[in-house]
Amino acid sequence: MKKINNKYDTIVVGGGIAGLTSASYVSKSGQKVLLIEKNKECGGLVNTFERDGFHFDVGVRALEDAGIIKPMLKDLGIEIEFVKSPVSLGIEDEIINIDNIESLEKYKELLLKFYPESESEIDEIIKNIKNIMKHMDVLYGIENPLFKDLKRDTNFIFKKLLPWLPRFLLTIVRINSMRMPVEKYLKTFVRNSSLRDIISQHFFRNTPTFFAMSYFSLYLDYFYPKGGVGKITDAMEKKILERGGEIKKETKIVKVDANKHLLKDQGNITYEYNNLIWAADLKTLYRIVKVDNSLLKNEKVFENTKKHILESRGGDSVFSFFLEVDEPLESFKRITNGHLFYTPSKQGLGQTHRGDLQNLLENFENLSKEEIYLWLDKFTKLNTYEISIPGLKYPGMVPKGKTGLIISILAEYDLFKKIQEAGWIDNFVSELEKDVLNVISNSIFPMLKEKIIKQFSFTPLSIENRVGSSEGGITGWAFEKDMPVVNKLQLSSTSVLTSLPSIYQAGQWSYSPAGVPMSILTGKIAADKVV
């Protein structure tokens, strides 16, 4: 080993939003902190990049506050300009804008137009969404107390926090009663399989009912930083450096010696820590950590946790298609808001993304490319697309007279991996891009056909390589009955604990499901533990 680099009070590994949060709060406390990131830039999936004057968001397209993001920024002394990011929903040739709670009636009318025979079932769906929206109002009804100075802000304690707590605890009980996968839940009262699909295919496989059916409430909360979601991570990085923290990029940790409190990177440089916050992929940590059993709090717990984590699977991934278009924003504004969830066919996916795909994966070696392409054609025609148009949220995101689009669909990592191993991944991605473009230009955006300047895409393999997430997962772990991490909100304070000495975990891999707010929350909890 080379000479040990300086000793740090705390080292944070992983410069995504959770790691940035941890490093921000540890540096704020005055500790000597080092943030280590394997990429050229921090932020992970909360990032924005520029090509040819077009600005695109890497992963997250918009943000919901959840009583966490804005209080965190305020607490850190970070000022960022935000704009509302209104959502549109569409099926075939019908698009509605979600402006406020009254838009729920427009959503009901949209569903009735395509499924008039299912009126009573649609009424039940809308009723359930309304009830869950009430729970969401309670859940995120106040600023999260973790980001408040409770010793000084007694007004917040007595006028907001204490009256809110009983309602919050009751809401948690109700949330925990709605953990059934949304597909299974909808089958209990929706007989129309296409109607079930049109709702459930928005979400990851086996998404809990509460998490899925809260989507309408989240749409009303979406906001967007002027200049892209990367403005948040850029500001947090700057704040860490201002407070004396250090950030080391393009550095990959290849060994963790928990006995000696040492890390080693790919250049054979070592770093010593008093406390370590691991805000990167948990599988990686358990693959590279070395620890003597005598130092463990509980050897059996550690071995079981390690086995469980290494055998578990990252959550669903996405395919994202980026387009630079020679067409003004006004052409798209006449059709949609800057954030659109669009399904080109009322038929729904059916078994295309479940049974058919599983059969394809199991028999992959016996199938021809043509058979896989036939499945792909059906998959793209029946899917639901998340379409982001950054310039409609903030015009400075694109050159004048141009438009940038990000078109995303849920994608199966294993399929891309098998095709890569078979040696024809480039051809497959080209075919997928062509199919997506055909579907979108033949339906919602006909102006695309002759106006593409440039196009490129990110696959689940790209996400795995760039972010380092197992199976290209974008919200942590797959929704299974027995997750390897905490997944109950009332237990979130314990989600950062490990059985490894002086090592804490944070981010989407420490709590599931974990979007941006939960990643921030675990980053803050981990920082509080070491401070």
NORPE-V311689 format. One record per helix or strand of 2 or more residues. SS is the DSSP state (H for helix, E for strand). FROM is the first residue (numbers start at 0). TO is the last residue. If there is no record, write none. Layout:
BEGIN
SS_FROM_TO ; SS_FROM_TO
END
This chain:
BEGIN
E_3_12 ; H_16_27 ; E_32_35 ; E_47_50 ; E_53_56 ; H_68_75 ; E_81_83 ; E_86_90 ; E_93_97 ; H_102_113 ; H_115_138 ; H_144_146 ; H_153_175 ; H_181_186 ; H_192_199 ; H_208_212 ; H_214_220 ; E_222_224 ; H_229_241 ; E_245_247 ; E_252_256 ; E_261_264 ; E_269_277 ; H_281_287 ; E_288_289 ; H_292_294 ; H_298_310 ; E_316_324 ; H_328_332 ; E_338_342 ; H_354_361 ; H_363_365 ; H_368_381 ; E_383_387 ; H_389_392 ; H_394_396 ; E_402_410 ; H_412_421 ; H_424_440 ; H_445_447 ; E_451_457 ; H_459_466 ; H_469_471 ; H_488_493 ; E_502_504 ; H_515_529
END
